[in-house]
């Protein structure tokens, strides 16, 4: 996984997570994931009130790092673990994510843009064979057009996919859910799929 460690994500109450626990195994699986080199990921402070254990990752898609290239998509991946299995989760695990990018202006008039954005997520989960339940989310598109003295300014379209779902299976299977989120980020950023046989090498933020 492309990453720079910050603090001790995944720890609860300032204490490190034991490696043999379910959450410790999940952390090891997630931290071993390799995403595309354009996806720069770092661990950030995780929420402390949503579950006893949590890990948060922030990601940017930067097609070219020459001359400090700008991010064309950004997002967040939060993994929650509660051994008590809250009823709404239907699992001891919950993933909370968002992915946001600017699209081509003509897409802003597409009446099924929301459905398309949601399909990018579900297809990414399916392609990675990530088992899940209790999925929920929203897709928001914002078309900005300028008029009058600003009429020469090109219209912009921003799409944001927010979703949460409950992973099923062993802790090690959570790597597939992170890979699906990384795939969603690349899709919403408009990156072409990697050619078959090409291996993504890890990059590093900063």
C-alpha positions in Angstrom: 0.0 0.0 0.0 1.2 3.5 -0.8 1.6 5.1 2.6 3.4 7.2 5.1 2.7 6.2 8.7 1.5 9.0 11.0 1.2 8.1 14.7 -0.2 4.7 15.6 -3.5 4.3 13.6 -5.5 1.3 14.8 -4.5 1.8 18.4 -7.2 2.4 21.0 -6.7 4.6 24.0 -3.0 5.1 23.0 -2.2 1.4 23.2 -1.0 -0.6 20.3 -3.3 -3.3 18.9 -2.0 -6.9 19.6 -1.1 -8.7 16.4 -3.0 -11.8 17.2 -6.4 -10.1 17.7 -9.0 -9.9 14.9 -8.3 -6.2 14.5 -4.5 -6.8 14.6 -4.9 -9.3 11.8 -7.0 -6.9 9.8 -4.5 -4.1 10.2 -1.7 -6.4 8.9 -3.8 -7.3 5.9 -4.8 -3.7 5.1 -1.2 -2.4 5.5 0.1 -5.0 3.2 -2.1 -3.9 0.3 -0.5 -2.5 -2.8 -2.5 0.0 -4.7 -1.8 1.7 -8.1 1.3 4.0 -8.0 -1.0 7.0 -8.8 -2.9 6.4 -5.5 -1.0 8.1 -2.6 -2.3 6.9 0.8 -1.5 7.8 4.4 -2.9 6.8 7.7 -4.6 9.7 9.5 -6.2 10.0 13.0 -9.1 7.6 13.2 -12.5 8.4 14.8 -12.6 7.3 18.5 -16.4 7.3 19.2 -17.8 5.1 16.4 -16.3 1.8 17.5 -13.7 0.3 20.0 -11.2 -0.1 17.2 -10.7 2.0 14.1 -8.3 2.7 11.2 -8.5 5.7 8.9 -6.7 6.2 5.6 -6.7 9.3 3.4 -6.0 9.0 -0.3 -5.3 11.2 -3.4 -5.0 10.2 -7.0 -2.0 12.0 -8.6 -1.5 10.9 -12.2 2.0 12.5 -12.4 4.2 13.5 -9.5 6.4 15.5 -11.7 6.4 19.2 -10.6 4.2 18.3 -7.6 1.2 17.2 -9.7 -2.2 18.0 -8.4 -4.6 15.4 -7.1 -7.5 14.6 -9.5 -9.4 12.6 -6.9 -9.5 12.4 -3.2 -11.1 10.2 -0.6 -11.1 8.4 2.7 -11.3 4.8 3.9 -12.3 4.2 7.5 -12.3 0.6 9.0 -14.3 0.1 12.2 -14.4 -3.0 14.4 -16.7 -3.8 17.2 -16.7 -7.3 18.6 -20.2 -6.8 19.9 -21.5 -6.7 16.3 -23.9 -3.7 16.4 -27.3 -4.7 15.0 -27.3 -2.2 12.1 -23.9 -3.5 11.0 -24.9 -7.1 10.7 -21.2 -7.8 11.2 -18.4 -7.0 13.6 -16.8 -4.8 10.8 -17.9 -1.6 9.1 -16.2 0.3 6.3 -17.0 4.0 5.8 -15.7 5.7 2.7 -16.0 8.6 0.3 -14.4 9.4 -3.1 -14.6 12.7 -4.8 -13.4 14.0 -8.2 -14.1 16.6 -10.9 -15.6 15.1 -14.1 -16.0 16.3 -17.7 -18.6 19.1 -17.8 -20.9 17.3 -20.2 -21.4 14.6 -17.6 -23.2 17.0 -15.4 -26.3 16.8 -17.6 -26.4 13.0 -17.5 -29.6 12.0 -15.7 -28.2 8.7 -14.6 -24.9 10.0 -13.3 -25.8 9.1 -9.7 -26.5 5.5 -10.8 -23.3 5.3 -12.7 -21.3 6.6 -9.7 -22.9 4.0 -7.4 -22.2 1.2 -10.0 -18.5 2.1 -9.9 -18.5 1.2 -6.2 -20.5 -2.0 -6.4 -18.6 -3.2 -9.5 -15.3 -2.5 -7.7 -16.4 -4.6 -4.7 -17.6 -7.4 -7.0 -14.3 -7.4 -9.1 -12.3 -7.8 -5.9 -14.6 -10.6 -4.6 -15.2 -8.5 -1.4 -18.1 -10.0 0.5 -20.3 -7.5 2.3 -23.8 -6.7 3.6 -25.8 -3.7 4.8 -24.5 -1.4 2.1 -25.8 2.2 2.1 -24.7 5.5 0.6 -25.2 8.6 -1.5 -23.9 9.9 -4.8 -23.9 13.7 -5.1 -23.1 15.6 -8.3 -22.7 19.4 -8.5 -22.7 21.3 -11.8 -21.3 24.8 -11.6 -21.9 27.2 -14.5 -20.9 30.8 -14.8 -22.8 33.7 -16.4 -22.4 37.4 -17.2 -18.9 38.6 -16.8 -17.8 35.1 -15.9 -19.5 33.5 -18.9 -16.1 32.5 -20.4 -15.4 30.3 -17.4 -15.8 26.7 -18.2 -18.5 24.7 -16.3 -17.3 22.2 -13.7 -18.8 19.0 -12.4 -17.9 17.4 -9.1 -19.0 13.9 -8.2 -18.8 12.5 -4.7 -19.6 9.0 -3.7 -20.2 8.3 0.0 -20.8 4.8 1.1 -20.6 2.4 4.0 -20.9 -1.4 4.2 -20.2 -4.3 6.5 -17.5 -6.7 5.3 -18.0 -10.4 5.9 -15.4 -13.1 6.3 -12.0 -13.4 8.0 -10.0 -10.3 9.0 -7.5 -11.0 6.2 -10.2 -10.6 3.6 -10.5 -6.9 4.4 -7.6 -6.2 2.0 -10.1 -6.7 -0.8 -12.3 -3.9 0.5 -9.4 -1.5 0.5 -8.5 -2.5 -3.0 -12.1 -1.9 -4.1 -11.9 1.6 -2.6 -8.7 2.2 -4.4 -10.2 1.0 -7.6 -13.2 3.4 -7.1 -10.8 6.3 -6.6 -9.0 5.6 -9.9 -12.3 5.1 -11.7 -13.8 8.4 -10.5 -10.5 10.1 -11.4 -10.8 8.8 -15.0 -7.7 6.7 -15.0 -7.6 3.9 -17.6 -7.4 0.3 -16.2 -3.9 -1.1 -15.8 -2.9 -3.3 -18.8 -3.2 -7.1 -18.0 0.0 -8.4 -16.5 1.2 -5.0 -15.3 1.9 -4.9 -11.6 1.2 -1.7 -9.6 4.2 -0.7 -7.5 3.7 1.1 -4.2 4.4 4.9 -4.1 4.9 7.2 -1.1 3.1 10.4 -0.1 5.4 13.4 0.2 
